[in-house]
Amino acid sequence: MIRPEHLPGCILLTGTPGAGKTTVSQLVAERLPRAARVDGDVFGMMLVSGRANMIDEQGSWNPGPDGLAQLRLRATAACSTADDFADAGFTPVVDTVVETRAELAYVHGRLRARPLMLVVLCPPLAVARHRNATRAVETRVDYDVAPLARNQERELGDLGWWLDSGEQTPEQTADLIVAEAVRRAVVTDADVARPRPGADRPGFTAGLEEAAVE
């Protein structure tokens, strides 16, 4: 497989827990001559105290106002780090969960690196659940990923590249992303601005006004 000498812009790799983001993002970065993997979870782990609880009493993913503010903070930090690497000539491969159109718009607005290539790993739900259940305890999530998967499809289903990796090895998925992302995954300003019925959780966009004046 022919690999690019340099891949400009930023690859944003998302999907539910168990979709394979961590493994695939590492392999994608390894296949590029100058690349850095930016793990969105790392910025959450930096919060030593005062971290918001993202899980509600029913055990579902449901961040409240504090949680949404902290997710914005993590997204901002990930974008800044990705831009620093891009400015230095490295392709940032960002591994993080993007659930809604508003979240994607926020990331797109903060990130300077262009083009932005959105790759959504979407193996069958049963595959994602199995992968999550069989991975290390410290990286496993305890909530059902089905609502997140449904919301991602509803909000982001017409954007980027939805890649079903259920029958691929991680290496095959990484090879495909390196070869095809520029052609299949680019998200433009017009794409992000295009409205989608039922989209947006208003809470995440609360920081957009502040970001615009920074």
Z-matrix of the N, CA and C atoms (Angstrom, degrees):
N
C 1 1.460
C 2 1.523 1 110.36
N 3 1.343 2 116.58 1 131.32
C 4 1.458 3 121.11 2 178.73
C 5 1.517 4 109.31 3 -78.59
N 6 1.333 5 115.69 4 127.40
C 7 1.453 6 120.89 5 179.96
C 8 1.518 7 109.83 6 -109.93
N 9 1.337 8 117.56 7 144.37
C 10 1.467 9 119.57 8 -177.25
C 11 1.523 10 111.68 9 -67.76
N 12 1.327 11 115.34 10 146.79
C 13 1.466 12 119.36 11 176.08
C 14 1.520 13 110.12 12 -66.74
N 15 1.318 14 115.88 13 -34.48
C 16 1.473 15 120.41 14 175.36
C 17 1.512 16 107.85 15 -152.99
N 18 1.316 17 116.28 16 140.19
C 19 1.461 18 121.40 17 178.38
C 20 1.525 19 107.90 18 -113.43
N 21 1.324 20 118.42 19 105.26
C 22 1.463 21 120.25 20 -179.56
C 23 1.512 22 111.30 21 -71.65
N 24 1.329 23 115.47 22 159.49
C 25 1.449 24 120.21 23 176.65
C 26 1.505 25 112.70 24 89.79
N 27 1.332 26 115.60 25 -154.07
C 28 1.468 27 122.74 26 -174.88
C 29 1.521 28 109.69 27 -139.37
N 30 1.330 29 115.78 28 133.99
C 31 1.459 30 121.05 29 172.62
C 32 1.523 31 108.38 30 -96.32
N 33 1.317 32 116.51 31 123.11
C 34 1.459 33 122.39 32 176.34
C 35 1.522 34 107.48 33 -106.95
N 36 1.322 35 115.62 34 110.15
C 37 1.456 36 121.77 35 -175.33
C 38 1.525 37 108.68 36 -104.83
N 39 1.339 38 116.47 37 119.33
C 40 1.452 39 119.70 38 -177.52
C 41 1.528 40 110.33 39 -134.88
N 42 1.318 41 115.50 40 -178.84
C 43 1.454 42 123.30 41 -175.15
C 44 1.515 43 108.60 42 146.72
N 45 1.308 44 117.30 43 177.54
C 46 1.460 45 120.72 44 179.70
C 47 1.524 46 110.27 45 -75.80
N 48 1.329 47 118.32 46 164.28
C 49 1.460 48 119.69 47 166.90
C 50 1.524 49 109.82 48 -54.71
N 51 1.324 50 116.37 49 135.88
C 52 1.454 51 120.89 50 -177.77
C 53 1.516 52 114.10 51 90.67
N 54 1.341 53 117.60 52 -4.74
C 55 1.466 54 120.33 53 179.72
C 56 1.518 55 112.12 54 -74.53
N 57 1.335 56 116.61 55 -21.26
C 58 1.461 57 120.12 56 178.97
C 59 1.511 58 114.42 57 109.03
N 60 1.330 59 118.23 58 15.09
C 61 1.464 60 121.75 59 -174.72
C 62 1.524 61 112.63 60 -58.15
N 63 1.325 62 117.19 61 -48.12
C 64 1.461 63 121.01 62 -174.42
C 65 1.518 64 111.13 63 -62.29
N 66 1.314 65 116.39 64 -49.90
C 67 1.464 66 120.44 65 -178.27
C 68 1.518 67 111.32 66 -65.67
N 69 1.319 68 116.74 67 -47.41
C 70 1.461 69 120.60 68 -175.28
C 71 1.525 70 111.36 69 -68.33
N 72 1.333 71 118.20 70 -40.67
C 73 1.463 72 119.81 71 179.98
C 74 1.525 73 111.31 72 -62.06
N 75 1.334 74 116.68 73 -38.31
C 76 1.459 75 119.89 74 176.96
C 77 1.530 76 110.45 75 -64.01
N 78 1.326 77 117.20 76 -43.77
C 79 1.458 78 120.81 77 -178.99
C 80 1.523 79 111.86 78 -67.88
N 81 1.331 80 117.47 79 -36.20
C 82 1.466 81 120.74 80 176.32
C 83 1.526 82 109.60 81 -62.17
N 84 1.322 83 117.07 82 -47.98
C 85 1.460 84 120.50 83 -179.77
C 86 1.524 85 111.27 84 -60.92
N 87 1.328 86 117.28 85 -38.17
C 88 1.459 87 120.84 86 179.94
C 89 1.526 88 112.26 87 -66.64
N 90 1.331 89 117.49 88 -24.51
C 91 1.455 90 121.22 89 -177.36
C 92 1.522 91 113.11 90 -86.97
N 93 1.302 92 117.70 91 -8.67
C 94 1.454 93 121.93 92 178.33
C 95 1.528 94 109.64 93 -100.25
N 96 1.335 95 118.10 94 145.95
C 97 1.467 96 119.74 95 -175.43
C 98 1.526 97 113.83 96 -67.00
N 99 1.319 98 117.18 97 -30.63
C 100 1.471 99 121.49 98 178.54
C 101 1.528 100 107.11 99 -141.62
N 102 1.317 101 116.32 100 102.77
C 103 1.463 102 120.09 101 -175.49
C 104 1.518 103 109.87 102 -150.76
N 105 1.321 104 115.77 103 155.47
C 106 1.463 105 122.33 104 177.38
C 107 1.522 106 108.58 105 -135.08
N 108 1.319 107 115.81 106 136.74
C 109 1.463 108 120.50 107 175.95
C 110 1.526 109 108.83 108 -91.95
N 111 1.323 110 116.08 109 126.14
C 112 1.460 111 122.43 110 179.91
C 113 1.526 112 107.40 111 -111.43
N 114 1.331 113 116.56 112 109.65
C 115 1.459 114 122.80 113 -175.98
C 116 1.524 115 109.44 114 -93.34
N 117 1.333 116 116.73 115 112.82
C 118 1.457 117 120.29 116 -178.61
C 119 1.514 118 113.29 117 -61.74
N 120 1.342 119 118.64 118 -28.72
C 121 1.461 120 121.19 119 -179.78
C 122 1.528 121 112.19 120 -65.66
N 123 1.329 122 116.37 121 -27.82
C 124 1.465 123 119.94 122 -178.36
C 125 1.526 124 110.43 123 -59.82
N 126 1.324 125 117.06 124 -38.60
C 127 1.462 126 119.82 125 -177.66
C 128 1.521 127 111.21 126 -70.17
N 129 1.324 128 116.73 127 -28.72
C 130 1.464 129 119.65 128 173.67
C 131 1.517 130 111.22 129 -70.15
N 132 1.332 131 117.20 130 -39.70
C 133 1.459 132 121.26 131 -179.90
C 134 1.523 133 112.38 132 -67.85
N 135 1.332 134 116.92 133 -19.46
C 136 1.459 135 119.67 134 177.25
C 137 1.532 136 112.01 135 -69.58
N 138 1.323 137 117.21 136 -18.49
C 139 1.462 138 120.75 137 178.25
C 140 1.529 139 108.23 138 -77.39
N 141 1.317 140 115.96 139 99.48
C 142 1.460 141 121.19 140 -174.74
C 143 1.517 142 111.18 141 -75.95
N 144 1.307 143 117.21 142 -39.39
C 145 1.458 144 120.78 143 178.57
C 146 1.522 145 108.77 144 -138.21
N 147 1.321 146 115.65 145 156.50
C 148 1.455 147 120.21 146 179.67
C 149 1.507 148 114.77 147 80.13
N 150 1.346 149 117.23 148 12.80
C 151 1.456 150 119.43 149 -179.38
C 152 1.525 151 110.36 150 -69.81
N 153 1.333 152 116.06 151 133.50
C 154 1.469 153 120.72 152 -178.76
C 155 1.522 154 110.57 153 -72.96
N 156 1.326 155 114.93 154 148.75
C 157 1.457 156 121.10 155 175.25
C 158 1.523 157 108.46 156 -84.53
N 159 1.325 158 116.56 157 119.51
C 160 1.457 159 121.02 158 -177.39
C 161 1.535 160 112.24 159 -90.29
N 162 1.314 161 117.86 160 -5.24
C 163 1.455 162 122.25 161 -175.68
C 164 1.526 163 109.56 162 -109.75
N 165 1.323 164 117.36 163 132.29
C 166 1.461 165 120.41 164 -178.66
C 167 1.536 166 110.79 165 -85.40
N 168 1.325 167 116.20 166 -177.91
C 169 1.457 168 120.86 167 -175.45
C 170 1.524 169 112.86 168 -65.71
N 171 1.322 170 117.43 169 -21.28
C 172 1.460 171 121.22 170 178.67
C 173 1.534 172 112.35 171 -87.83
N 174 1.340 173 115.47 172 1.16
C 175 1.454 174 119.70 173 179.55
C 176 1.514 175 114.20 174 82.62
N 177 1.334 176 117.28 175 15.50
C 178 1.465 177 121.74 176 -179.83
C 179 1.525 178 110.32 177 -100.06
N 180 1.330 179 115.41 178 152.38
C 181 1.459 180 121.70 179 175.40
C 182 1.525 181 108.29 180 -67.99
N 183 1.332 182 117.12 181 115.30
C 184 1.456 183 120.01 182 -175.63
C 185 1.524 184 109.97 183 -159.41
N 186 1.339 185 117.83 184 72.05
C 187 1.464 186 120.16 185 -178.90
C 188 1.526 187 111.33 186 -64.97
N 189 1.317 188 116.32 187 135.45
C 190 1.452 189 121.41 188 175.14
C 191 1.510 190 110.66 189 -84.89
N 192 1.333 191 117.97 190 -163.91
C 193 1.464 192 120.89 191 -178.84
C 194 1.528 193 113.28 192 -56.77
N 195 1.329 194 117.74 193 -44.05
C 196 1.458 195 119.87 194 178.27
C 197 1.520 196 111.09 195 -64.31
N 198 1.322 197 115.84 196 -39.94
C 199 1.454 198 119.21 197 179.08
C 200 1.515 199 112.26 198 -64.10
N 201 1.326 200 116.53 199 -42.47
C 202 1.459 201 120.10 200 178.76
C 203 1.526 202 111.25 201 -63.66
N 204 1.334 203 116.50 202 -39.81
C 205 1.460 204 119.87 203 178.09
C 206 1.525 205 110.82 204 -62.89
N 207 1.333 206 116.76 205 -39.42
C 208 1.457 207 119.74 206 179.61
C 209 1.528 208 111.38 207 -71.97
N 210 1.312 209 117.57 208 -32.93
C 211 1.468 210 119.96 209 174.54
C 212 1.528 211 110.61 210 -65.03
N 213 1.333 212 117.25 211 -38.88
C 214 1.468 213 120.30 212 174.85
C 215 1.516 214 110.50 213 -61.72
N 216 1.333 215 115.71 214 -43.03
C 217 1.460 216 120.18 215 -179.91
C 218 1.524 217 110.74 216 -61.06
N 219 1.323 218 116.60 217 -43.47
C 220 1.462 219 120.87 218 178.75
C 221 1.523 220 110.78 219 -64.43
N 222 1.334 221 117.16 220 -40.67
C 223 1.459 222 120.48 221 179.15
C 224 1.524 223 110.85 222 -64.44
N 225 1.326 224 116.55 223 -41.19
C 226 1.454 225 120.85 224 178.64
C 227 1.526 226 110.88 225 -61.58
N 228 1.327 227 116.32 226 -45.21
C 229 1.467 228 120.40 227 179.84
C 230 1.522 229 111.07 228 -64.25
N 231 1.327 230 117.29 229 -40.68
C 232 1.465 231 120.66 230 179.28
C 233 1.527 232 110.92 231 -63.88
N 234 1.331 233 117.04 232 -41.42
C 235 1.461 234 120.48 233 179.41
C 236 1.526 235 111.15 234 -65.50
N 237 1.322 236 116.88 235 -43.58
C 238 1.468 237 120.20 236 179.54
C 239 1.521 238 111.10 237 -61.70
N 240 1.327 239 116.45 238 -43.31
C 241 1.464 240 120.52 239 179.22
C 242 1.521 241 110.70 240 -65.58
N 243 1.325 242 116.66 241 -43.19
C 244 1.469 243 120.14 242 178.61
C 245 1.519 244 111.00 243 -60.51
N 246 1.325 245 117.05 244 -42.43
C 247 1.468 246 120.35 245 179.19
C 248 1.525 247 111.85 246 -64.39
N 249 1.318 248 116.88 247 -38.56
C 250 1.465 249 119.81 248 178.02
C 251 1.527 250 110.77 249 -60.32
N 252 1.325 251 116.34 250 -44.20
C 253 1.464 252 119.53 251 178.04
C 254 1.528 253 110.98 252 -65.77
N 255 1.339 254 116.63 253 -42.73
C 256 1.463 255 119.83 254 179.87
C 257 1.526 256 111.10 255 -61.99
N 258 1.331 257 116.70 256 -40.93
C 259 1.465 258 120.67 257 178.71
C 260 1.523 259 111.74 258 -61.59
N 261 1.340 260 116.14 259 -28.89
C 262 1.465 261 120.98 260 -179.52
C 263 1.528 262 112.43 261 -89.66
N 264 1.328 263 117.18 262 4.75
C 265 1.448 264 120.60 263 176.33
C 266 1.511 265 115.37 264 92.38
N 267 1.330 266 116.89 265 14.24
C 268 1.460 267 121.30 266 177.45
C 269 1.526 268 109.45 267 -105.36
N 270 1.320 269 116.41 268 142.38
C 271 1.464 270 120.72 269 174.24
C 272 1.519 271 109.08 270 -81.82
N 273 1.328 272 118.69 271 114.91
C 274 1.464 273 119.48 272 176.35
C 275 1.524 274 111.13 273 -78.02
N 276 1.329 275 115.32 274 132.12
C 277 1.460 276 122.08 275 174.71
C 278 1.525 277 105.98 276 -113.52
N 279 1.320 278 116.23 277 102.42
C 280 1.462 279 122.04 278 -173.22
C 281 1.518 280 109.49 279 -91.99
N 282 1.316 281 115.39 280 125.54
C 283 1.467 282 123.21 281 179.77
C 284 1.522 283 107.94 282 -110.69
N 285 1.340 284 116.28 283 106.93
C 286 1.456 285 119.70 284 -179.22
C 287 1.527 286 109.68 285 -160.66
N 288 1.316 287 116.04 286 160.68
C 289 1.467 288 120.56 287 176.77
C 290 1.526 289 108.94 288 -87.03
N 291 1.322 290 116.18 289 122.23
C 292 1.463 291 122.70 290 170.97
C 293 1.520 292 106.29 291 -116.52
N 294 1.317 293 116.34 292 116.66
C 295 1.464 294 120.15 293 -173.20
C 296 1.506 295 113.26 294 -98.50
N 297 1.329 296 117.78 295 -38.58
C 298 1.458 297 120.24 296 -170.22
C 299 1.522 298 111.73 297 -122.09
N 300 1.320 299 114.29 298 165.09
C 301 1.465 300 120.85 299 176.55
C 302 1.525 301 110.64 300 -63.87
N 303 1.326 302 116.45 301 -36.50
C 304 1.458 303 120.09 302 178.80
C 305 1.523 304 110.85 303 -63.23
N 306 1.334 305 117.29 304 -40.11
C 307 1.463 306 120.49 305 177.89
C 308 1.522 307 110.50 306 -63.98
N 309 1.331 308 116.49 307 -43.75
C 310 1.462 309 119.53 308 178.91
C 311 1.519 310 111.10 309 -63.05
N 312 1.340 311 116.55 310 -41.58
C 313 1.464 312 120.00 311 178.68
C 314 1.523 313 110.89 312 -61.81
N 315 1.312 314 116.43 313 -38.85
C 316 1.465 315 120.38 314 178.72
C 317 1.524 316 110.47 315 -63.64
N 318 1.342 317 116.63 316 -47.80
C 319 1.466 318 120.79 317 178.97
C 320 1.524 319 110.33 318 -61.66
N 321 1.310 320 116.67 319 -45.50
C 322 1.461 321 121.18 320 -179.35
C 323 1.523 322 111.06 321 -60.68
N 324 1.326 323 116.53 322 -39.13
C 325 1.456 324 120.18 323 179.97
C 326 1.512 325 114.12 324 -71.00
N 327 1.338 326 117.07 325 -31.32
C 328 1.458 327 120.82 326 -178.72
C 329 1.529 328 111.99 327 -82.97
N 330 1.309 329 116.14 328 -30.87
C 331 1.458 330 120.99 329 -172.52
C 332 1.525 331 110.37 330 -81.54
N 333 1.338 332 116.21 331 129.97
C 334 1.466 333 120.59 332 176.63
C 335 1.520 334 111.91 333 -88.42
N 336 1.321 335 117.85 334 -31.35
C 337 1.465 336 121.66 335 -175.47
C 338 1.524 337 110.44 336 -61.04
N 339 1.303 338 116.10 337 130.93
C 340 1.451 339 122.36 338 179.76
C 341 1.525 340 109.58 339 -135.54
N 342 1.339 341 117.29 340 146.27
C 343 1.463 342 126.42 341 0.34
C 344 1.529 343 111.75 342 -77.94
N 345 1.328 344 114.99 343 158.56
C 346 1.456 345 120.70 344 171.58
C 347 1.521 346 107.44 345 -92.86
N 348 1.340 347 115.88 346 124.03
C 349 1.461 348 121.71 347 -179.38
C 350 1.525 349 108.56 348 -111.29
N 351 1.330 350 116.38 349 111.65
C 352 1.462 351 122.31 350 -178.44
C 353 1.521 352 109.52 351 -95.80
N 354 1.320 353 116.32 352 117.56
C 355 1.457 354 121.93 353 176.37
C 356 1.529 355 107.64 354 -117.19
N 357 1.324 356 116.55 355 118.68
C 358 1.457 357 122.09 356 178.32
C 359 1.526 358 108.23 357 -103.96
N 360 1.329 359 116.96 358 110.46
C 361 1.457 360 119.97 359 175.61
C 362 1.529 361 108.13 360 -75.92
N 363 1.333 362 116.65 361 122.49
C 364 1.467 363 119.87 362 -174.10
C 365 1.523 364 111.17 363 -135.06
N 366 1.335 365 117.96 364 62.69
C 367 1.463 366 118.75 365 172.99
C 368 1.523 367 109.17 366 -64.64
N 369 1.336 368 118.68 367 162.82
C 370 1.468 369 120.12 368 175.49
C 371 1.525 370 111.02 369 -52.11
N 372 1.318 371 115.89 370 146.65
C 373 1.456 372 121.06 371 -175.17
C 374 1.526 373 111.80 372 -55.99
N 375 1.321 374 116.88 373 -38.05
C 376 1.468 375 120.08 374 179.73
C 377 1.528 376 111.14 375 -62.37
N 378 1.331 377 116.51 376 -35.12
C 379 1.466 378 120.49 377 178.80
C 380 1.523 379 110.09 378 -68.80
N 381 1.338 380 116.91 379 -45.56
C 382 1.463 381 120.43 380 179.32
C 383 1.527 382 110.96 381 -61.81
N 384 1.326 383 116.28 382 -41.69
C 385 1.464 384 119.53 383 178.88
C 386 1.525 385 111.31 384 -63.19
N 387 1.325 386 116.40 385 -42.07
C 388 1.472 387 119.95 386 179.85
C 389 1.525 388 111.00 387 -64.96
N 390 1.323 389 116.40 388 -44.12
C 391 1.463 390 119.78 389 179.60
C 392 1.532 391 110.75 390 -61.62
N 393 1.323 392 115.67 391 -41.82
C 394 1.462 393 118.94 392 179.52
C 395 1.529 394 111.17 393 -64.91
N 396 1.328 395 116.59 394 -41.75
C 397 1.468 396 120.91 395 -176.33
C 398 1.520 397 112.76 396 -69.50
N 399 1.335 398 117.24 397 -24.46
C 400 1.464 399 119.88 398 -173.95
C 401 1.524 400 113.19 399 -105.50
N 402 1.322 401 118.29 400 4.54
C 403 1.459 402 118.43 401 178.91
C 404 1.523 403 110.03 402 -92.39
N 405 1.326 404 116.32 403 176.28
C 406 1.458 405 121.80 404 -175.45
C 407 1.528 406 110.76 405 -56.61
N 408 1.317 407 116.09 406 144.01
C 409 1.461 408 121.91 407 -175.57
C 410 1.524 409 111.22 408 -56.49
N 411 1.329 410 116.82 409 -40.83
C 412 1.466 411 119.68 410 -175.39
C 413 1.525 412 112.95 411 -68.12
N 414 1.328 413 118.19 412 -16.85
C 415 1.462 414 120.80 413 179.25
C 416 1.523 415 112.61 414 -109.09
N 417 1.326 416 116.84 415 1.34
C 418 1.462 417 121.62 416 -177.35
C 419 1.522 418 110.64 417 -84.39
N 420 1.331 419 117.10 418 143.50
C 421 1.466 420 120.51 419 172.98
C 422 1.522 421 108.50 420 -103.13
N 423 1.336 422 115.43 421 149.93
C 424 1.460 423 120.89 422 -174.69
C 425 1.523 424 113.28 423 -101.95
N 426 1.325 425 117.86 424 -1.35
C 427 1.457 426 119.75 425 -179.39
C 428 1.536 427 110.05 426 -100.73
N 429 1.314 428 116.41 427 159.50
C 430 1.462 429 122.05 428 179.24
C 431 1.525 430 108.97 429 -72.66
N 432 1.326 431 116.55 430 127.42
C 433 1.463 432 120.51 431 -176.43
C 434 1.530 433 112.31 432 -83.62
N 435 1.345 434 118.29 433 -5.64
C 436 1.462 435 120.71 434 -175.66
C 437 1.533 436 113.18 435 -60.44
N 438 1.355 437 119.66 436 -47.25
C 439 1.469 438 118.04 437 178.67
C 440 1.523 439 113.27 438 -60.08
N 441 1.333 440 116.96 439 -37.65
C 442 1.459 441 120.60 440 177.75
C 443 1.529 442 110.11 441 -64.07
N 444 1.331 443 116.93 442 -43.42
C 445 1.464 444 120.67 443 179.77
C 446 1.525 445 110.59 444 -61.31
N 447 1.320 446 116.63 445 -43.71
C 448 1.470 447 120.30 446 -179.56
C 449 1.526 448 110.84 447 -64.56
N 450 1.327 449 116.57 448 -41.44
C 451 1.458 450 119.49 449 -178.74
C 452 1.520 451 111.52 450 -68.34
N 453 1.326 452 116.84 451 -39.30
C 454 1.465 453 119.47 452 176.54
C 455 1.521 454 110.95 453 -60.38
N 456 1.326 455 116.72 454 -44.00
C 457 1.460 456 119.66 455 -178.89
C 458 1.525 457 111.17 456 -65.05
N 459 1.325 458 116.32 457 -40.82
C 460 1.465 459 120.10 458 -179.90
C 461 1.525 460 111.49 459 -65.60
N 462 1.319 461 116.80 460 -41.84
C 463 1.461 462 120.66 461 -172.39
C 464 1.528 463 113.80 462 -88.92
N 465 1.331 464 117.21 463 -31.78
C 466 1.460 465 120.37 464 -172.90
C 467 1.523 466 112.80 465 -118.96
N 468 1.318 467 117.09 466 5.37
C 469 1.454 468 120.38 467 -170.64
C 470 1.514 469 115.13 468 -61.26
N 471 1.332 470 118.39 469 -21.22
C 472 1.466 471 120.75 470 -179.45
C 473 1.522 472 111.99 471 -101.30
N 474 1.333 473 117.66 472 10.15
C 475 1.461 474 121.34 473 -175.88
C 476 1.526 475 110.92 474 -120.92
N 477 1.320 476 115.89 475 144.65
C 478 1.451 477 120.70 476 173.65
C 479 1.516 478 113.36 477 68.93
N 480 1.325 479 114.34 478 -155.95
C 481 1.465 480 122.21 479 -175.68
C 482 1.518 481 109.08 480 -118.26
N 483 1.324 482 116.63 481 114.25
C 484 1.463 483 122.59 482 177.49
C 485 1.524 484 107.88 483 -91.84
N 486 1.309 485 115.71 484 111.74
C 487 1.463 486 122.16 485 -170.95
C 488 1.528 487 109.85 486 -113.51
N 489 1.319 488 115.88 487 111.40
C 490 1.462 489 121.35 488 176.77
C 491 1.520 490 107.98 489 -80.46
N 492 1.322 491 115.89 490 106.07
C 493 1.460 492 121.54 491 -176.70
C 494 1.525 493 112.18 492 -101.35
N 495 1.328 494 116.56 493 14.44
C 496 1.457 495 120.64 494 -172.85
C 497 1.515 496 114.25 495 -60.76
N 498 1.330 497 117.36 496 -33.05
C 499 1.458 498 120.84 497 -177.64
C 500 1.522 499 112.18 498 -108.66
N 501 1.324 500 116.66 499 14.45
C 502 1.456 501 121.11 500 179.21
C 503 1.522 502 110.53 501 -110.02
N 504 1.319 503 116.30 502 152.57
C 505 1.459 504 119.53 503 168.90
C 506 1.521 505 107.65 504 -76.20
N 507 1.332 506 118.47 505 158.83
C 508 1.466 507 119.53 506 175.85
C 509 1.527 508 112.47 507 -56.11
N 510 1.327 509 116.48 508 -36.18
C 511 1.463 510 120.33 509 179.75
C 512 1.528 511 111.28 510 -65.37
N 513 1.314 512 116.85 511 -41.34
C 514 1.462 513 120.26 512 177.69
C 515 1.521 514 111.15 513 -64.47
N 516 1.333 515 116.28 514 -41.01
C 517 1.468 516 119.98 515 178.73
C 518 1.518 517 110.88 516 -63.46
N 519 1.335 518 117.30 517 -43.97
C 520 1.463 519 121.13 518 179.79
C 521 1.522 520 111.19 519 -63.52
N 522 1.334 521 117.45 520 -42.97
C 523 1.463 522 120.83 521 178.25
C 524 1.525 523 110.92 522 -59.32
N 525 1.322 524 116.10 523 -42.41
C 526 1.457 525 120.83 524 -178.98
C 527 1.525 526 111.17 525 -65.42
N 528 1.323 527 116.99 526 -42.00
C 529 1.470 528 120.32 527 179.82
C 530 1.523 529 110.70 528 -63.59
N 531 1.320 530 117.23 529 -45.24
C 532 1.462 531 120.45 530 -179.87
C 533 1.530 532 110.45 531 -60.63
N 534 1.324 533 116.87 532 -39.99
C 535 1.460 534 121.03 533 -176.47
C 536 1.524 535 113.46 534 -77.30
N 537 1.347 536 118.05 535 -31.61
C 538 1.458 537 120.28 536 -167.38
C 539 1.528 538 115.70 537 -118.53
N 540 1.338 539 118.63 538 -7.62
C 541 1.468 540 119.41 539 -172.36
C 542 1.520 541 112.88 540 -59.96
N 543 1.313 542 117.61 541 -41.55
C 544 1.464 543 119.90 542 -178.48
C 545 1.516 544 111.14 543 -61.85
N 546 1.317 545 117.27 544 -34.22
C 547 1.462 546 121.43 545 -177.68
C 548 1.520 547 112.66 546 -83.83
N 549 1.345 548 117.50 547 -30.72
C 550 1.460 549 119.69 548 -168.58
C 551 1.526 550 115.43 549 -115.80
N 552 1.334 551 118.79 550 -14.14
C 553 1.466 552 119.52 551 -168.28
C 554 1.525 553 114.78 552 -116.58
N 555 1.323 554 118.90 553 -4.83
C 556 1.467 555 120.26 554 -174.22
C 557 1.530 556 110.99 555 -64.86
N 558 1.335 557 114.86 556 133.90
C 559 1.461 558 122.55 557 176.48
C 560 1.523 559 107.65 558 -115.19
N 561 1.318 560 117.11 559 123.77
C 562 1.457 561 122.39 560 -176.75
C 563 1.529 562 111.34 561 -97.97
N 564 1.334 563 115.71 562 172.61
C 565 1.463 564 120.76 563 175.45
C 566 1.523 565 110.70 564 -57.80
N 567 1.331 566 115.94 565 -42.51
C 568 1.465 567 120.11 566 -178.61
C 569 1.527 568 111.33 567 -65.66
N 570 1.332 569 116.78 568 -36.31
C 571 1.458 570 120.14 569 178.14
C 572 1.522 571 111.15 570 -62.11
N 573 1.317 572 116.02 571 -46.96
C 574 1.465 573 120.44 572 -177.16
C 575 1.520 574 111.00 573 -66.80
N 576 1.332 575 116.51 574 -35.46
C 577 1.476 576 120.57 575 -178.19
C 578 1.520 577 112.60 576 -76.43
N 579 1.321 578 117.58 577 -16.54
C 580 1.461 579 120.60 578 -177.02
C 581 1.524 580 110.24 579 -67.00
N 582 1.332 581 118.61 580 124.04
C 583 1.471 582 120.69 581 -177.81
C 584 1.513 583 111.80 582 -70.19
N 585 1.314 584 114.76 583 153.45
C 586 1.462 585 121.03 584 176.24
C 587 1.522 586 107.72 585 -136.16
N 588 1.326 587 117.93 586 128.47
C 589 1.472 588 120.31 587 -177.79
C 590 1.524 589 111.54 588 -58.13
N 591 1.323 590 115.31 589 135.82
C 592 1.459 591 120.66 590 176.25
C 593 1.500 592 114.52 591 78.74
N 594 1.328 593 118.35 592 6.32
C 595 1.459 594 120.35 593 -176.25
C 596 1.515 595 111.23 594 -84.24
N 597 1.310 596 113.77 595 170.44
C 598 1.462 597 125.09 596 171.15
C 599 1.523 598 114.32 597 79.34
N 600 1.308 599 113.88 598 125.18
C 601 1.453 600 121.26 599 162.74
C 602 1.519 601 105.38 600 -101.19
N 603 1.330 602 118.51 601 109.20
C 604 1.456 603 120.65 602 -170.47
C 605 1.522 604 113.85 603 -53.28
N 606 1.329 605 117.91 604 -30.35
C 607 1.455 606 119.27 605 -176.10
C 608 1.502 607 114.19 606 -57.95
N 609 1.330 608 118.29 607 -36.31
C 610 1.450 609 119.73 608 -176.88
C 611 1.514 610 111.60 609 -69.70
N 612 1.324 611 117.32 610 -28.20
C 613 1.459 612 120.17 611 -177.02
C 614 1.523 613 111.99 612 -83.30
N 615 1.325 614 117.42 613 -0.96
C 616 1.466 615 119.34 614 -176.27
C 617 1.508 616 111.85 615 -60.93
N 618 1.330 617 118.24 616 -27.21
C 619 1.455 618 120.83 617 -178.95
C 620 1.502 619 114.34 618 -87.34
N 621 1.329 620 118.36 619 -0.43
C 622 1.462 621 119.69 620 -175.69
C 623 1.519 622 112.34 621 -66.89
N 624 1.332 623 116.72 622 -38.30
C 625 1.463 624 118.84 623 -179.34
C 626 1.513 625 110.93 624 -64.00
N 627 1.362 626 115.61 625 -43.08
C 628 1.456 627 118.74 626 179.09
C 629 1.526 628 110.77 627 -64.43
N 630 1.347 629 116.27 628 -39.66
C 631 1.460 630 119.63 629 -178.77
C 632 1.526 631 110.91 630 -64.42
N 633 1.341 632 116.95 631 -34.30
C 634 1.453 633 120.57 632 -175.41
C 635 1.521 634 112.05 633 -67.54
N 636 1.328 635 117.55 634 -25.66
C 637 1.461 636 119.48 635 -176.21
C 638 1.518 637 112.19 636 -99.20
N 639 1.332 638 118.66 637 -1.81
C 640 1.469 639 120.94 638 179.77
C 641 1.516 640 110.81 639 -73.59
